[in-house]
Amino acid sequence: MENVLAVLNLGDFAQAFSKMGMFPVFDVAYYIVSILYLKYEPGSVEVSRRSPVASWLCAMLYCFSSYILADIMLGSSPLDYFQYNSHILLASAVWFLIFYCPLNLFYKCVAFLPVKLVLVALKEVVRTRKIAAGVHHAHHAYHHGYFIMVIVGYVKGSGVALISNFEQLLRGVWRPETNEILSMSFPTKASLYGAILFTLQESHWLPVSKSVLILVFTLFMATTKVVMTARHSHGSPFSLIESWTCHLLFGSPLGGGEEDNHHPPAGAAPSSPLKSKEELSEGARKRKAKKAE
């Protein structure tokens, strides 16, 4: 890998890219996309009108839950990240504009597909950095705790998906069947696989520099998420490999898994399947709003 990058003269680019600051441009994109998906949640608009405090707390969980969970796991205060006033104020401003901007102008601008695709790509840059940073911090605290490194990196990348049920409670919703561990979405799976890769690199078992791994994994995540968002797809590029692996190791039926979870049996009442926290469609919410008018 290093030789290929040397021939392509990308080593310096990977180094510069890995040191690029995330604040404010990339972080703003992360906050916008995260809170945009919060607004897609059924009932979130009603909660923002009825209880702005609950809505704000949900928005902060969407933006900072990965830091909260990682801090708890590494023995720090769960409120530790809230000392960064600029980040909290920036996320709060994004929340206010998405939910309360007159005529919904800000929401319409960021939800416009070409703009949204750019923001989604920028968000994946932040996700990769968070996974790498989580593994690095866990490595310093537990030098040979490889499972701890994977878990912390996984948590940093998955974000609010892992505490979705708690976030739903803040909105007065209880849907335990939507637990992300039971039906993992692509971002959650990719965060797990990314955490494993960065753990191998941090432990010097993967002969690739961290800057190169950050660049390659970012390109993979950004490209995949942009394509999935553009196609309104909820699938996963890992599905085929996972299906065969689970079939060989655990006896799971081929073609089973997440696709079955989204198709209720015949005769069952149709339910609105809650996809990934980052893959929810806004169509149902729009139809409801039109009926109300």
ChimeraX commands (.cxc) that place a marker at each C-alpha (Angstrom):
marker #1 position 0.00,0.00,0.00 radius 0.5
marker #1 position 2.75,2.45,0.94 radius 0.5
marker #1 position 4.62,1.71,-2.33 radius 0.5
marker #1 position 1.48,2.31,-4.36 radius 0.5
marker #1 position 0.89,5.64,-2.63 radius 0.5
marker #1 position 4.52,6.59,-3.17 radius 0.5
marker #1 position 4.18,5.97,-6.89 radius 0.5
marker #1 position 0.98,8.00,-6.99 radius 0.5
marker #1 position 2.61,10.68,-4.84 radius 0.5
marker #1 position -0.28,10.51,-2.38 radius 0.5
marker #1 position 1.74,9.98,0.80 radius 0.5
marker #1 position 2.10,13.69,1.48 radius 0.5
marker #1 position -1.54,14.26,0.65 radius 0.5
marker #1 position -2.61,11.55,3.11 radius 0.5
marker #1 position -0.42,13.12,5.80 radius 0.5
marker #1 position -1.86,16.59,5.19 radius 0.5
marker #1 position -5.40,15.23,5.06 radius 0.5
marker #1 position -5.01,13.40,8.36 radius 0.5
marker #1 position -3.88,16.63,10.05 radius 0.5
marker #1 position -6.64,18.79,8.59 radius 0.5
marker #1 position -8.74,20.53,11.23 radius 0.5
marker #1 position -12.38,19.53,11.51 radius 0.5
marker #1 position -13.68,22.73,13.10 radius 0.5
marker #1 position -15.73,24.51,11.92 radius 0.5
marker #1 position -16.53,23.35,8.36 radius 0.5
marker #1 position -16.58,19.57,8.81 radius 0.5
marker #1 position -18.14,19.78,12.27 radius 0.5
marker #1 position -20.91,22.04,10.97 radius 0.5
marker #1 position -21.67,19.50,8.24 radius 0.5
marker #1 position -21.74,16.74,10.88 radius 0.5
marker #1 position -24.18,18.71,13.04 radius 0.5
marker #1 position -26.41,19.59,10.09 radius 0.5
marker #1 position -26.74,16.02,8.83 radius 0.5
marker #1 position -27.20,14.60,12.34 radius 0.5
marker #1 position -29.97,17.05,13.28 radius 0.5
marker #1 position -31.50,16.70,9.82 radius 0.5
marker #1 position -31.98,13.00,10.53 radius 0.5
marker #1 position -33.45,13.90,13.90 radius 0.5
marker #1 position -36.08,16.01,12.13 radius 0.5
marker #1 position -36.92,13.01,9.93 radius 0.5
marker #1 position -37.89,11.07,13.06 radius 0.5
marker #1 position -41.67,10.67,13.45 radius 0.5
marker #1 position -42.98,13.14,16.02 radius 0.5
marker #1 position -39.76,15.15,16.32 radius 0.5
marker #1 position -41.33,18.32,14.90 radius 0.5
marker #1 position -44.24,18.08,17.32 radius 0.5
marker #1 position -41.79,17.63,20.21 radius 0.5
marker #1 position -39.86,20.72,19.10 radius 0.5
marker #1 position -43.07,22.77,19.33 radius 0.5
marker #1 position -44.31,21.23,22.56 radius 0.5
marker #1 position -41.00,20.95,24.43 radius 0.5
marker #1 position -38.01,22.79,22.94 radius 0.5
marker #1 position -35.81,21.62,25.83 radius 0.5
marker #1 position -36.45,17.95,25.03 radius 0.5
marker #1 position -35.84,18.65,21.35 radius 0.5
marker #1 position -32.55,20.40,22.13 radius 0.5
marker #1 position -31.41,17.52,24.35 radius 0.5
marker #1 position -32.16,15.05,21.55 radius 0.5
marker #1 position -30.19,17.21,19.12 radius 0.5
marker #1 position -27.21,17.29,21.46 radius 0.5
marker #1 position -27.36,13.51,21.76 radius 0.5
marker #1 position -27.38,13.20,17.99 radius 0.5
marker #1 position -24.28,15.39,17.81 radius 0.5
marker #1 position -22.29,14.39,20.89 radius 0.5
marker #1 position -23.48,11.00,22.16 radius 0.5
marker #1 position -20.33,9.30,20.84 radius 0.5
marker #1 position -18.19,11.52,23.07 radius 0.5
marker #1 position -20.50,10.97,26.04 radius 0.5
marker #1 position -20.39,7.16,25.75 radius 0.5
marker #1 position -16.64,7.07,25.12 radius 0.5
marker #1 position -15.96,9.31,28.13 radius 0.5
marker #1 position -18.03,7.03,30.35 radius 0.5
marker #1 position -16.14,3.97,29.11 radius 0.5
marker #1 position -12.76,5.59,29.68 radius 0.5
marker #1 position -13.66,6.80,33.17 radius 0.5
marker #1 position -14.24,10.48,32.42 radius 0.5
marker #1 position -17.28,12.63,33.13 radius 0.5
marker #1 position -20.08,12.22,30.57 radius 0.5
marker #1 position -20.35,16.02,30.56 radius 0.5
marker #1 position -16.70,16.48,29.72 radius 0.5
marker #1 position -17.26,17.43,26.07 radius 0.5
marker #1 position -19.73,20.15,27.02 radius 0.5
marker #1 position -16.81,22.29,28.14 radius 0.5
marker #1 position -16.23,23.13,24.47 radius 0.5
marker #1 position -18.61,26.07,24.26 radius 0.5
marker #1 position -18.01,26.79,20.59 radius 0.5
marker #1 position -19.11,23.29,19.57 radius 0.5
marker #1 position -22.21,23.35,21.78 radius 0.5
marker #1 position -23.23,26.80,20.53 radius 0.5
marker #1 position -22.63,25.81,16.92 radius 0.5
marker #1 position -24.71,22.64,17.24 radius 0.5
marker #1 position -27.43,24.59,19.05 radius 0.5
marker #1 position -27.52,27.17,16.26 radius 0.5
marker #1 position -27.89,24.40,13.68 radius 0.5
marker #1 position -30.70,22.84,15.74 radius 0.5
marker #1 position -32.53,26.16,15.95 radius 0.5
marker #1 position -32.21,26.85,12.22 radius 0.5
marker #1 position -33.37,23.38,11.18 radius 0.5
marker #1 position -36.41,23.36,13.47 radius 0.5
marker #1 position -37.38,27.02,13.79 radius 0.5
marker #1 position -36.10,28.93,10.74 radius 0.5
marker #1 position -38.95,30.97,9.18 radius 0.5
marker #1 position -40.61,29.23,6.22 radius 0.5
marker #1 position -38.33,26.24,6.86 radius 0.5
marker #1 position -35.78,27.89,4.57 radius 0.5
marker #1 position -32.66,26.47,6.20 radius 0.5
marker #1 position -34.10,22.97,6.30 radius 0.5
marker #1 position -35.11,23.14,2.64 radius 0.5
marker #1 position -31.62,24.29,1.66 radius 0.5
marker #1 position -29.71,21.56,3.51 radius 0.5
marker #1 position -32.25,18.87,2.55 radius 0.5
marker #1 position -31.83,19.72,-1.15 radius 0.5
marker #1 position -30.23,16.54,-2.49 radius 0.5
marker #1 position -27.05,18.00,-4.10 radius 0.5
marker #1 position -26.32,20.00,-0.94 radius 0.5
marker #1 position -27.16,17.04,1.27 radius 0.5
marker #1 position -24.76,14.78,-0.62 radius 0.5
marker #1 position -21.89,17.18,0.02 radius 0.5
marker #1 position -22.80,17.40,3.71 radius 0.5
marker #1 position -23.06,13.61,4.00 radius 0.5
marker #1 position -19.58,13.22,2.51 radius 0.5
marker #1 position -18.16,15.78,4.97 radius 0.5
marker #1 position -19.84,14.00,7.86 radius 0.5
marker #1 position -18.07,10.75,6.99 radius 0.5
marker #1 position -14.74,12.58,7.22 radius 0.5
marker #1 position -15.59,13.40,10.84 radius 0.5
marker #1 position -16.80,9.87,11.54 radius 0.5
marker #1 position -13.50,8.36,10.41 radius 0.5
marker #1 position -11.53,10.81,12.53 radius 0.5
marker #1 position -13.64,9.98,15.55 radius 0.5
marker #1 position -13.06,6.24,15.11 radius 0.5
marker #1 position -9.31,6.77,14.80 radius 0.5
marker #1 position -9.25,9.12,17.80 radius 0.5
marker #1 position -11.29,6.70,19.92 radius 0.5
marker #1 position -8.91,3.82,19.21 radius 0.5
marker #1 position -5.90,6.07,19.87 radius 0.5
marker #1 position -7.23,7.27,23.24 radius 0.5
marker #1 position -8.13,3.74,24.32 radius 0.5
marker #1 position -4.65,2.58,23.28 radius 0.5
marker #1 position -3.07,5.12,25.63 radius 0.5
marker #1 position -5.30,4.08,28.52 radius 0.5
marker #1 position -5.11,0.31,27.87 radius 0.5
marker #1 position -1.99,-0.37,25.85 radius 0.5
marker #1 position -2.76,-4.03,25.23 radius 0.5
marker #1 position -6.54,-3.85,25.59 radius 0.5
marker #1 position -7.35,-4.62,21.98 radius 0.5
marker #1 position -11.02,-5.31,22.60 radius 0.5
marker #1 position -11.30,-2.04,24.52 radius 0.5
marker #1 position -9.76,-0.18,21.58 radius 0.5
marker #1 position -12.28,-1.73,19.20 radius 0.5
marker #1 position -15.22,-0.98,21.50 radius 0.5
marker #1 position -14.27,2.65,22.08 radius 0.5
marker #1 position -13.58,3.24,18.39 radius 0.5
marker #1 position -16.87,1.57,17.54 radius 0.5
marker #1 position -18.76,3.76,19.99 radius 0.5
marker #1 position -17.08,6.93,18.72 radius 0.5
marker #1 position -18.13,6.11,15.16 radius 0.5
marker #1 position -21.65,4.86,15.84 radius 0.5
marker #1 position -22.84,7.83,17.85 radius 0.5
marker #1 position -26.50,8.11,18.78 radius 0.5
marker #1 position -27.41,4.81,17.11 radius 0.5
marker #1 position -26.22,2.88,20.17 radius 0.5
marker #1 position -28.41,4.88,22.57 radius 0.5
marker #1 position -31.34,5.37,20.21 radius 0.5
marker #1 position -33.81,3.92,22.71 radius 0.5
marker #1 position -32.75,6.42,25.37 radius 0.5
marker #1 position -33.00,9.26,22.86 radius 0.5
marker #1 position -36.49,8.06,21.89 radius 0.5
marker #1 position -37.56,8.23,25.53 radius 0.5
marker #1 position -36.72,11.93,25.57 radius 0.5
marker #1 position -39.27,12.30,22.76 radius 0.5
marker #1 position -41.84,10.16,24.58 radius 0.5
marker #1 position -41.33,7.12,22.36 radius 0.5
marker #1 position -40.49,3.56,23.40 radius 0.5
marker #1 position -39.60,1.20,20.55 radius 0.5
marker #1 position -37.18,-1.45,21.85 radius 0.5
marker #1 position -37.42,-3.38,18.57 radius 0.5
marker #1 position -35.40,-0.60,16.91 radius 0.5
marker #1 position -32.31,-1.38,18.99 radius 0.5
marker #1 position -29.29,-0.84,16.74 radius 0.5
marker #1 position -27.47,-3.87,18.13 radius 0.5
marker #1 position -30.33,-6.13,16.98 radius 0.5
marker #1 position -30.40,-4.70,13.46 radius 0.5
marker #1 position -27.20,-2.87,12.67 radius 0.5
marker #1 position -27.23,-0.27,9.92 radius 0.5
marker #1 position -24.40,0.33,7.47 radius 0.5
marker #1 position -22.78,3.22,9.44 radius 0.5
marker #1 position -22.80,1.13,12.62 radius 0.5
marker #1 position -21.30,-1.91,10.89 radius 0.5
marker #1 position -18.72,0.22,9.11 radius 0.5
marker #1 position -17.75,1.86,12.40 radius 0.5
marker #1 position -17.14,-1.58,13.90 radius 0.5
marker #1 position -15.02,-2.72,10.96 radius 0.5
marker #1 position -13.19,0.59,10.94 radius 0.5
marker #1 position -12.45,0.29,14.66 radius 0.5
marker #1 position -10.96,-3.16,14.04 radius 0.5
marker #1 position -8.75,-1.82,11.25 radius 0.5
marker #1 position -7.52,1.13,13.30 radius 0.5
marker #1 position -6.88,-1.17,16.27 radius 0.5
marker #1 position -4.75,-3.42,14.07 radius 0.5
marker #1 position -2.87,-0.37,12.80 radius 0.5
marker #1 position -2.40,1.07,16.29 radius 0.5
marker #1 position -1.03,-2.28,17.45 radius 0.5
marker #1 position 1.37,-2.43,14.48 radius 0.5
marker #1 position -0.30,-5.52,13.07 radius 0.5
marker #1 position -1.45,-3.69,9.95 radius 0.5
marker #1 position 1.53,-2.46,7.89 radius 0.5
marker #1 position -0.08,0.84,6.91 radius 0.5
marker #1 position 0.45,4.31,8.34 radius 0.5
marker #1 position -2.44,5.90,10.19 radius 0.5
marker #1 position -2.66,8.79,7.73 radius 0.5
marker #1 position -3.02,6.38,4.80 radius 0.5
marker #1 position -5.66,4.33,6.62 radius 0.5
marker #1 position -7.59,7.49,7.48 radius 0.5
marker #1 position -7.54,8.59,3.85 radius 0.5
marker #1 position -8.57,5.20,2.42 radius 0.5
marker #1 position -11.31,4.56,4.97 radius 0.5
marker #1 position -12.65,8.10,4.57 radius 0.5
marker #1 position -12.85,7.66,0.81 radius 0.5
marker #1 position -14.68,4.37,1.24 radius 0.5
marker #1 position -17.16,5.76,3.79 radius 0.5
marker #1 position -17.83,9.01,1.93 radius 0.5
marker #1 position -18.28,7.32,-1.45 radius 0.5
marker #1 position -20.54,4.59,-0.09 radius 0.5
marker #1 position -22.73,6.94,1.93 radius 0.5
marker #1 position -23.09,9.43,-0.93 radius 0.5
marker #1 position -24.15,6.66,-3.32 radius 0.5
marker #1 position -26.57,5.18,-0.79 radius 0.5
marker #1 position -28.07,8.59,-0.04 radius 0.5
marker #1 position -28.42,9.47,-3.72 radius 0.5
marker #1 position -30.16,6.13,-4.40 radius 0.5
marker #1 position -32.23,6.29,-1.18 radius 0.5
marker #1 position -30.81,2.88,-0.36 radius 0.5
marker #1 position -30.91,1.26,3.08 radius 0.5
marker #1 position -28.84,-1.77,2.17 radius 0.5
marker #1 position -25.25,-2.53,3.01 radius 0.5
marker #1 position -22.28,-3.39,0.79 radius 0.5
marker #1 position -21.31,-5.95,3.43 radius 0.5
marker #1 position -24.58,-7.91,3.16 radius 0.5
marker #1 position -23.40,-10.68,0.84 radius 0.5
marker #1 position -20.17,-11.37,2.76 radius 0.5
marker #1 position -21.99,-11.21,6.10 radius 0.5
marker #1 position -24.70,-13.55,4.87 radius 0.5
marker #1 position -22.22,-16.25,3.82 radius 0.5
marker #1 position -20.03,-15.79,6.90 radius 0.5
marker #1 position -22.98,-16.08,9.30 radius 0.5
marker #1 position -24.27,-19.08,7.36 radius 0.5
marker #1 position -20.92,-20.89,7.62 radius 0.5
marker #1 position -20.14,-19.98,11.24 radius 0.5
marker #1 position -23.54,-19.74,12.92 radius 0.5
marker #1 position -25.91,-21.62,10.63 radius 0.5
marker #1 position -27.92,-18.52,9.77 radius 0.5
marker #1 position -30.13,-18.86,6.68 radius 0.5
marker #1 position -28.66,-17.38,3.52 radius 0.5
marker #1 position -30.27,-14.11,2.52 radius 0.5
marker #1 position -31.65,-13.65,6.03 radius 0.5
marker #1 position -30.86,-10.88,8.46 radius 0.5
marker #1 position -31.70,-7.28,7.91 radius 0.5
marker #1 position -33.78,-7.74,4.77 radius 0.5
marker #1 position -36.16,-10.05,6.65 radius 0.5
marker #1 position -36.51,-7.49,9.39 radius 0.5
marker #1 position -37.96,-4.99,6.94 radius 0.5
marker #1 position -40.62,-7.24,5.44 radius 0.5
marker #1 position -43.42,-8.25,7.83 radius 0.5
marker #1 position -45.06,-11.64,7.30 radius 0.5
marker #1 position -48.23,-11.93,5.27 radius 0.5
marker #1 position -51.31,-10.92,7.19 radius 0.5
marker #1 position -49.36,-8.84,9.69 radius 0.5
marker #1 position -50.25,-5.22,10.11 radius 0.5
marker #1 position -47.88,-3.10,8.08 radius 0.5
marker #1 position -45.51,-1.19,10.27 radius 0.5
marker #1 position -43.21,1.64,9.41 radius 0.5
marker #1 position -39.78,-0.02,9.74 radius 0.5
marker #1 position -37.39,2.21,11.55 radius 0.5
marker #1 position -34.25,2.12,9.48 radius 0.5
marker #1 position -30.88,3.36,10.57 radius 0.5
marker #1 position -30.92,6.50,12.61 radius 0.5
marker #1 position -29.06,8.01,9.69 radius 0.5
marker #1 position -31.19,6.53,6.93 radius 0.5
marker #1 position -34.73,7.57,7.84 radius 0.5
marker #1 position -36.96,8.80,5.05 radius 0.5
marker #1 position -38.90,12.01,5.44 radius 0.5
marker #1 position -41.71,10.94,3.10 radius 0.5
marker #1 position -44.06,9.79,5.87 radius 0.5
marker #1 position -43.60,12.99,7.80 radius 0.5
marker #1 position -44.34,15.10,4.73 radius 0.5
marker #1 position -47.49,13.14,3.96 radius 0.5
marker #1 position -48.67,13.63,7.52 radius 0.5
marker #1 position -48.03,17.36,7.30 radius 0.5
marker #1 position -50.03,17.59,4.05 radius 0.5
marker #1 position -52.98,15.78,5.61 radius 0.5
marker #1 position -52.88,18.18,8.57 radius 0.5
marker #1 position -53.13,21.11,6.18 radius 0.5
marker link #1:1,2 radius 0.2
marker link #1:2,3 radius 0.2
marker link #1:3,4 radius 0.2
marker link #1:4,5 radius 0.2
marker link #1:5,6 radius 0.2
marker link #1:6,7 radius 0.2
marker link #1:7,8 radius 0.2
marker link #1:8,9 radius 0.2
marker link #1:9,10 radius 0.2
marker link #1:10,11 radius 0.2
marker link #1:11,12 radius 0.2
marker link #1:12,13 radius 0.2
marker link #1:13,14 radius 0.2
marker link #1:14,15 radius 0.2
marker link #1:15,16 radius 0.2
marker link #1:16,17 radius 0.2
marker link #1:17,18 radius 0.2
marker link #1:18,19 radius 0.2
marker link #1:19,20 radius 0.2
marker link #1:20,21 radius 0.2
marker link #1:21,22 radius 0.2
marker link #1:22,23 radius 0.2
marker link #1:23,24 radius 0.2
marker link #1:24,25 radius 0.2
marker link #1:25,26 radius 0.2
marker link #1:26,27 radius 0.2
marker link #1:27,28 radius 0.2
marker link #1:28,29 radius 0.2
marker link #1:29,30 radius 0.2
marker link #1:30,31 radius 0.2
marker link #1:31,32 radius 0.2
marker link #1:32,33 radius 0.2
marker link #1:33,34 radius 0.2
marker link #1:34,35 radius 0.2
marker link #1:35,36 radius 0.2
marker link #1:36,37 radius 0.2
marker link #1:37,38 radius 0.2
marker link #1:38,39 radius 0.2
marker link #1:39,40 radius 0.2
marker link #1:40,41 radius 0.2
marker link #1:41,42 radius 0.2
marker link #1:42,43 radius 0.2
marker link #1:43,44 radius 0.2
marker link #1:44,45 radius 0.2
marker link #1:45,46 radius 0.2
marker link #1:46,47 radius 0.2
marker link #1:47,48 radius 0.2
marker link #1:48,49 radius 0.2
marker link #1:49,50 radius 0.2
marker link #1:50,51 radius 0.2
marker link #1:51,52 radius 0.2
marker link #1:52,53 radius 0.2
marker link #1:53,54 radius 0.2
marker link #1:54,55 radius 0.2
marker link #1:55,56 radius 0.2
marker link #1:56,57 radius 0.2
marker link #1:57,58 radius 0.2
marker link #1:58,59 radius 0.2
marker link #1:59,60 radius 0.2
marker link #1:60,61 radius 0.2
marker link #1:61,62 radius 0.2
marker link #1:62,63 radius 0.2
marker link #1:63,64 radius 0.2
marker link #1:64,65 radius 0.2
marker link #1:65,66 radius 0.2
marker link #1:66,67 radius 0.2
marker link #1:67,68 radius 0.2
marker link #1:68,69 radius 0.2
marker link #1:69,70 radius 0.2
marker link #1:70,71 radius 0.2
marker link #1:71,72 radius 0.2
marker link #1:72,73 radius 0.2
marker link #1:73,74 radius 0.2
marker link #1:74,75 radius 0.2
marker link #1:75,76 radius 0.2
marker link #1:76,77 radius 0.2
marker link #1:77,78 radius 0.2
marker link #1:78,79 radius 0.2
marker link #1:79,80 radius 0.2
marker link #1:80,81 radius 0.2
marker link #1:81,82 radius 0.2
marker link #1:82,83 radius 0.2
marker link #1:83,84 radius 0.2
marker link #1:84,85 radius 0.2
marker link #1:85,86 radius 0.2
marker link #1:86,87 radius 0.2
marker link #1:87,88 radius 0.2
marker link #1:88,89 radius 0.2
marker link #1:89,90 radius 0.2
marker link #1:90,91 radius 0.2
marker link #1:91,92 radius 0.2
marker link #1:92,93 radius 0.2
marker link #1:93,94 radius 0.2
marker link #1:94,95 radius 0.2
marker link #1:95,96 radius 0.2
marker link #1:96,97 radius 0.2
marker link #1:97,98 radius 0.2
marker link #1:98,99 radius 0.2
marker link #1:99,100 radius 0.2
marker link #1:100,101 radius 0.2
marker link #1:101,102 radius 0.2
marker link #1:102,103 radius 0.2
marker link #1:103,104 radius 0.2
marker link #1:104,105 radius 0.2
marker link #1:105,106 radius 0.2
marker link #1:106,107 radius 0.2
marker link #1:107,108 radius 0.2
marker link #1:108,109 radius 0.2
marker link #1:109,110 radius 0.2
marker link #1:110,111 radius 0.2
marker link #1:111,112 radius 0.2
marker link #1:112,113 radius 0.2
marker link #1:113,114 radius 0.2
marker link #1:114,115 radius 0.2
marker link #1:115,116 radius 0.2
marker link #1:116,117 radius 0.2
marker link #1:117,118 radius 0.2
marker link #1:118,119 radius 0.2
marker link #1:119,120 radius 0.2
marker link #1:120,121 radius 0.2
marker link #1:121,122 radius 0.2
marker link #1:122,123 radius 0.2
marker link #1:123,124 radius 0.2
marker link #1:124,125 radius 0.2
marker link #1:125,126 radius 0.2
marker link #1:126,127 radius 0.2
marker link #1:127,128 radius 0.2
marker link #1:128,129 radius 0.2
marker link #1:129,130 radius 0.2
marker link #1:130,131 radius 0.2
marker link #1:131,132 radius 0.2
marker link #1:132,133 radius 0.2
marker link #1:133,134 radius 0.2
marker link #1:134,135 radius 0.2
marker link #1:135,136 radius 0.2
marker link #1:136,137 radius 0.2
marker link #1:137,138 radius 0.2
marker link #1:138,139 radius 0.2
marker link #1:139,140 radius 0.2
marker link #1:140,141 radius 0.2
marker link #1:141,142 radius 0.2
marker link #1:142,143 radius 0.2
marker link #1:143,144 radius 0.2
marker link #1:144,145 radius 0.2
marker link #1:145,146 radius 0.2
marker link #1:146,147 radius 0.2
marker link #1:147,148 radius 0.2
marker link #1:148,149 radius 0.2
marker link #1:149,150 radius 0.2
marker link #1:150,151 radius 0.2
marker link #1:151,152 radius 0.2
marker link #1:152,153 radius 0.2
marker link #1:153,154 radius 0.2
marker link #1:154,155 radius 0.2
marker link #1:155,156 radius 0.2
marker link #1:156,157 radius 0.2
marker link #1:157,158 radius 0.2
marker link #1:158,159 radius 0.2
marker link #1:159,160 radius 0.2
marker link #1:160,161 radius 0.2
marker link #1:161,162 radius 0.2
marker link #1:162,163 radius 0.2
marker link #1:163,164 radius 0.2
marker link #1:164,165 radius 0.2
marker link #1:165,166 radius 0.2
marker link #1:166,167 radius 0.2
marker link #1:167,168 radius 0.2
marker link #1:168,169 radius 0.2
marker link #1:169,170 radius 0.2
marker link #1:170,171 radius 0.2
marker link #1:171,172 radius 0.2
marker link #1:172,173 radius 0.2
marker link #1:173,174 radius 0.2
marker link #1:174,175 radius 0.2
marker link #1:175,176 radius 0.2
marker link #1:176,177 radius 0.2
marker link #1:177,178 radius 0.2
marker link #1:178,179 radius 0.2
marker link #1:179,180 radius 0.2
marker link #1:180,181 radius 0.2
marker link #1:181,182 radius 0.2
marker link #1:182,183 radius 0.2
marker link #1:183,184 radius 0.2
marker link #1:184,185 radius 0.2
marker link #1:185,186 radius 0.2
marker link #1:186,187 radius 0.2
marker link #1:187,188 radius 0.2
marker link #1:188,189 radius 0.2
marker link #1:189,190 radius 0.2
marker link #1:190,191 radius 0.2
marker link #1:191,192 radius 0.2
marker link #1:192,193 radius 0.2
marker link #1:193,194 radius 0.2
marker link #1:194,195 radius 0.2
marker link #1:195,196 radius 0.2
marker link #1:196,197 radius 0.2
marker link #1:197,198 radius 0.2
marker link #1:198,199 radius 0.2
marker link #1:199,200 radius 0.2
marker link #1:200,201 radius 0.2
marker link #1:201,202 radius 0.2
marker link #1:202,203 radius 0.2
marker link #1:203,204 radius 0.2
marker link #1:204,205 radius 0.2
marker link #1:205,206 radius 0.2
marker link #1:206,207 radius 0.2
marker link #1:207,208 radius 0.2
marker link #1:208,209 radius 0.2
marker link #1:209,210 radius 0.2
marker link #1:210,211 radius 0.2
marker link #1:211,212 radius 0.2
marker link #1:212,213 radius 0.2
marker link #1:213,214 radius 0.2
marker link #1:214,215 radius 0.2
marker link #1:215,216 radius 0.2
marker link #1:216,217 radius 0.2
marker link #1:217,218 radius 0.2
marker link #1:218,219 radius 0.2
marker link #1:219,220 radius 0.2
marker link #1:220,221 radius 0.2
marker link #1:221,222 radius 0.2
marker link #1:222,223 radius 0.2
marker link #1:223,224 radius 0.2
marker link #1:224,225 radius 0.2
marker link #1:225,226 radius 0.2
marker link #1:226,227 radius 0.2
marker link #1:227,228 radius 0.2
marker link #1:228,229 radius 0.2
marker link #1:229,230 radius 0.2
marker link #1:230,231 radius 0.2
marker link #1:231,232 radius 0.2
marker link #1:232,233 radius 0.2
marker link #1:233,234 radius 0.2
marker link #1:234,235 radius 0.2
marker link #1:235,236 radius 0.2
marker link #1:236,237 radius 0.2
marker link #1:237,238 radius 0.2
marker link #1:238,239 radius 0.2
marker link #1:239,240 radius 0.2
marker link #1:240,241 radius 0.2
marker link #1:241,242 radius 0.2
marker link #1:242,243 radius 0.2
marker link #1:243,244 radius 0.2
marker link #1:244,245 radius 0.2
marker link #1:245,246 radius 0.2
marker link #1:246,247 radius 0.2
marker link #1:247,248 radius 0.2
marker link #1:248,249 radius 0.2
marker link #1:249,250 radius 0.2
marker link #1:250,251 radius 0.2
marker link #1:251,252 radius 0.2
marker link #1:252,253 radius 0.2
marker link #1:253,254 radius 0.2
marker link #1:254,255 radius 0.2
marker link #1:255,256 radius 0.2
marker link #1:256,257 radius 0.2
marker link #1:257,258 radius 0.2
marker link #1:258,259 radius 0.2
marker link #1:259,260 radius 0.2
marker link #1:260,261 radius 0.2
marker link #1:261,262 radius 0.2
marker link #1:262,263 radius 0.2
marker link #1:263,264 radius 0.2
marker link #1:264,265 radius 0.2
marker link #1:265,266 radius 0.2
marker link #1:266,267 radius 0.2
marker link #1:267,268 radius 0.2
marker link #1:268,269 radius 0.2
marker link #1:269,270 radius 0.2
marker link #1:270,271 radius 0.2
marker link #1:271,272 radius 0.2
marker link #1:272,273 radius 0.2
marker link #1:273,274 radius 0.2
marker link #1:274,275 radius 0.2
marker link #1:275,276 radius 0.2
marker link #1:276,277 radius 0.2
marker link #1:277,278 radius 0.2
marker link #1:278,279 radius 0.2
marker link #1:279,280 radius 0.2
marker link #1:280,281 radius 0.2
marker link #1:281,282 radius 0.2
marker link #1:282,283 radius 0.2
marker link #1:283,284 radius 0.2
marker link #1:284,285 radius 0.2
marker link #1:285,286 radius 0.2
marker link #1:286,287 radius 0.2
marker link #1:287,288 radius 0.2
marker link #1:288,289 radius 0.2
marker link #1:289,290 radius 0.2
marker link #1:290,291 radius 0.2
marker link #1:291,292 radius 0.2
marker link #1:292,293 radius 0.2
view
